[in-house]
């Protein structure tokens, strides 16, 4: 019986090593055991719409106390998606526009 269990475990480990599983999470180069996940978007406009939808869904969840959805998770995702560097560029471009 134990020999059969060892055989099953060995076959499972061979399968896991043979096929490229666990590819979605990419380890971050920090010591806090964080991972990165790639999200494909077609434009900044699509990204902005995604962030807006996450925030709207969060508001709806917060208004409806009967749901099991964690609004904090949605807000955290939206916060991570905000293009902070690009917002600085928009501020600089806006200043140039005001001088023109």
C-alpha positions as CSV (number, residue, x, y, z in Angstrom):
1,X,0.0,0.0,0.0
2,X,2.8,2.5,0.9
3,X,4.7,1.6,-2.2
4,X,1.7,2.4,-4.3
5,X,1.3,5.8,-2.6
6,X,5.0,6.5,-3.2
7,X,4.6,5.7,-6.9
8,X,1.6,8.1,-7.1
9,X,3.5,10.9,-5.4
10,X,6.6,10.3,-7.7
11,X,4.4,10.4,-10.8
12,X,2.8,13.6,-9.6
13,X,6.1,15.3,-9.0
14,X,7.4,14.2,-12.4
15,X,4.3,15.7,-14.0
16,X,4.7,19.0,-12.1
17,X,8.3,19.2,-13.1
18,X,7.7,18.2,-16.7
19,X,4.9,20.7,-17.4
20,X,5.4,24.4,-16.8
21,X,2.8,25.0,-14.1
22,X,2.8,28.0,-11.6
23,X,3.7,30.6,-14.2
24,X,1.2,33.3,-13.4
25,X,2.9,34.7,-10.3
26,X,6.4,36.2,-10.8
27,X,8.5,36.6,-7.7
28,X,9.3,40.3,-6.9
29,X,12.9,41.1,-6.1
30,X,12.2,42.0,-2.5
31,X,12.3,40.0,0.7
32,X,8.6,40.3,1.6
33,X,7.5,37.3,-0.4
34,X,5.5,39.4,-2.9
35,X,4.7,38.5,-6.4
36,X,3.8,40.4,-9.6
37,X,1.0,39.5,-12.0
38,X,0.9,40.7,-15.5
39,X,-2.3,42.4,-16.7
40,X,-2.7,43.1,-20.4
41,X,-4.6,46.3,-21.5
42,X,-4.8,47.9,-24.9
43,X,-4.4,51.5,-23.8
44,X,-4.3,54.0,-20.9
45,X,-8.0,54.6,-21.6
46,X,-8.8,51.0,-21.0
47,X,-6.7,51.0,-17.8
48,X,-8.6,54.1,-16.6
49,X,-11.9,52.4,-17.3
50,X,-10.9,49.3,-15.4
51,X,-9.8,51.4,-12.4
52,X,-13.1,53.3,-12.6
53,X,-15.1,50.1,-12.7
54,X,-13.2,48.7,-9.7
55,X,-13.9,51.8,-7.7
56,X,-17.6,51.9,-8.7
57,X,-17.9,48.2,-7.7
58,X,-16.3,49.0,-4.4
59,X,-18.8,51.8,-3.8
60,X,-21.7,49.4,-4.6
61,X,-20.3,46.7,-2.3
62,X,-19.9,49.3,0.5
63,X,-23.5,50.4,0.1
64,X,-24.8,46.8,0.2
65,X,-24.0,45.3,3.6
66,X,-25.3,41.8,2.6
67,X,-22.5,41.0,0.1
68,X,-19.5,38.7,0.9
69,X,-17.3,40.8,-1.5
70,X,-14.3,42.5,0.2
71,X,-14.4,46.1,-1.0
72,X,-10.9,46.7,0.4
73,X,-9.4,44.2,-2.0
74,X,-11.0,46.0,-5.0
75,X,-9.7,49.3,-3.8
76,X,-6.2,47.9,-3.3
77,X,-6.2,46.6,-6.8
78,X,-7.4,49.9,-8.2
79,X,-4.7,51.7,-6.2
80,X,-2.0,49.4,-7.6
81,X,-3.3,50.0,-11.2
82,X,-3.1,53.8,-11.0
83,X,-0.4,55.0,-13.4
84,X,1.4,57.3,-10.9
85,X,4.4,58.2,-13.1
86,X,2.2,59.1,-16.0
87,X,0.1,61.4,-13.8
88,X,3.3,63.4,-13.0
89,X,3.8,63.7,-16.8
90,X,0.3,64.9,-17.2
91,X,0.9,67.6,-14.6
92,X,4.0,68.8,-16.4
93,X,2.1,68.8,-19.7
94,X,-0.7,70.8,-18.1
95,X,1.7,73.4,-16.8
96,X,3.2,73.8,-20.3
97,X,-0.3,74.1,-21.7
98,X,-1.2,76.9,-19.2
99,X,1.9,78.9,-20.3
100,X,1.0,78.7,-24.0
